[in-house]
């Protein structure tokens, strides 16, 4: 009985440590890659899509989101395999904070496909939900990322206010926002986590 209580107490302490420790599973290089891909997608959007092809624009930016998630997710999964059970538990905890924002993003995107009138709001909504996902994850991330989350929130609000439907405007708004925002995240991850590990 005493042994069981001791095990439960140790588990509770361990869980609390995971909640207060900065997560080191997100790395700068994969995030920087998503920053570099954003203007490429925006250029493809401008070059190939006419204003009436809104569904194609939706699919293009959904593709960007999927590729970005695959880049960062593959890197994180590789770390989980290498770094053991404790790291995996923390990774699940941190990713679960972001998951509601992803589910909400998928839901509003589905609405955009069904209701054309909702499409002008989608770029802003995507960015706002991404900002909320970062805010939810902040207890486990470097503190300066709150400024990046604030930037995304402001950018998303601006795009919703404009209510832009033209593909070129979508391209500029999403391309610039994600290029700058993801580059900022990559810099902060490198400066506040990876640089410290390198002992510089």
URZI-V842489 format. One record per residue. N is the residue number from 1. RES is the residue in one small letter. SS is DSSP state (@ for helix, = for strand, . for the rest). PSI is psi as a letter, one per 40 degrees, with the letter a starting at -180 (none if undefined). NEAR is the number of other ideal C-beta (glycine too) atoms within 10 Angstrom. Layout:
N;RES;SS;PSI;NEAR  N;RES;SS;PSI;NEAR
This chain:
1;x;.;d;5  2;x;@;d;6  3;x;@;d;7  4;x;@;d;8  5;x;@;d;9  6;x;@;d;10  7;x;@;d;10  8;x;@;d;10  9;x;@;d;10  10;x;@;d;10  11;x;@;d;10  12;x;@;d;10  13;x;@;d;10  14;x;@;d;12  15;x;@;d;12  16;x;@;d;10  17;x;@;d;11  18;x;@;d;18  19;x;@;d;12  20;x;@;e;8  21;x;.;h;13  22;x;.;h;14  23;x;.;h;20  24;x;.;f;19  25;x;.;d;19  26;x;.;h;24  27;x;.;i;18  28;x;@;d;19  29;x;@;d;12  30;x;@;d;19  31;x;@;d;23  32;x;@;d;18  33;x;@;d;16  34;x;@;d;23  35;x;@;d;19  36;x;@;d;12  37;x;@;d;18  38;x;@;d;23  39;x;@;d;15  40;x;@;d;12  41;x;@;d;21  42;x;@;d;25  43;x;@;d;12  44;x;@;d;15  45;x;@;d;22  46;x;@;d;15  47;x;@;d;8  48;x;@;d;12  49;x;.;h;20  50;x;.;i;11  51;x;.;d;12  52;x;.;e;10  53;x;.;f;14  54;x;@;d;20  55;x;@;d;13  56;x;@;d;14  57;x;@;d;24  58;x;@;d;17  59;x;@;d;13  60;x;@;d;20  61;x;@;d;23  62;x;@;d;15  63;x;@;d;12  64;x;@;d;21  65;x;@;d;19  66;x;@;d;11  67;x;@;d;14  68;x;@;d;20  69;x;@;d;12  70;x;@;d;12  71;x;@;d;17  72;x;@;d;18  73;x;@;d;13  74;x;@;d;11  75;x;@;d;17  76;x;@;d;20  77;x;@;d;13  78;x;@;d;11  79;x;@;d;17  80;x;@;d;17  81;x;@;d;10  82;x;@;d;8  83;x;@;e;14  84;x;@;a;10  85;x;@;d;8  86;x;@;d;12  87;x;@;d;18  88;x;@;d;16  89;x;@;d;14  90;x;@;d;22  91;x;@;d;21  92;x;@;d;11  93;x;@;d;17  94;x;@;d;21  95;x;@;d;17  96;x;@;d;11  97;x;@;d;18  98;x;@;d;16  99;x;@;d;11  100;x;@;d;13  101;x;@;d;20  102;x;@;d;15  103;x;@;d;10  104;x;@;d;16  105;x;@;d;21  106;x;@;d;13  107;x;@;d;12  108;x;@;d;15  109;x;@;d;19  110;x;@;d;11  111;x;@;d;15  112;x;@;d;21  113;x;@;d;15  114;x;@;d;7  115;x;.;h;9  116;x;@;d;11  117;x;@;d;8  118;x;@;e;15  119;x;@;d;20  120;x;@;d;20  121;x;@;e;20  122;x;@;d;24  123;x;@;d;28  124;x;@;d;22  125;x;@;d;21  126;x;@;d;25  127;x;@;d;26  128;x;@;d;23  129;x;@;d;22  130;x;@;d;23  131;x;@;d;22  132;x;@;d;19  133;x;@;d;19  134;x;@;d;22  135;x;@;d;19  136;x;@;d;17  137;x;@;e;20  138;x;@;d;13  139;x;@;e;15  140;x;@;e;21  141;x;.;i;24  142;x;.;h;18  143;x;.;d;11  144;x;.;e;14  145;x;@;e;19  146;x;@;d;13  147;x;@;d;11  148;x;@;d;21  149;x;@;d;21  150;x;@;d;13  151;x;@;d;18  152;x;@;d;27  153;x;@;d;18  154;x;@;d;14  155;x;@;d;23  156;x;@;d;23  157;x;@;d;14  158;x;@;d;13  159;x;@;d;25  160;x;@;d;17  161;x;@;d;10  162;x;@;d;13  163;x;.;f;12  164;x;.;h;19  165;x;.;e;17  166;x;.;h;15  167;x;@;d;21  168;x;@;d;15  169;x;@;d;17  170;x;@;d;26  171;x;@;d;25  172;x;@;d;17  173;x;@;d;20  174;x;@;d;26  175;x;@;d;22  176;x;@;d;14  177;x;@;d;24  178;x;@;d;26  179;x;@;d;19  180;x;@;d;17  181;x;@;d;23  182;x;@;d;23  183;x;@;d;18  184;x;@;d;18  185;x;@;d;25  186;x;@;d;22  187;x;@;d;16  188;x;@;d;20  189;x;@;d;23  190;x;@;d;17  191;x;@;d;14  192;x;@;e;16  193;x;@;c;19  194;x;@;d;15  195;x;@;d;12  196;x;@;d;12  197;x;@;d;8  198;x;.;e;8  199;x;.;f;5  200;x;.;none;7
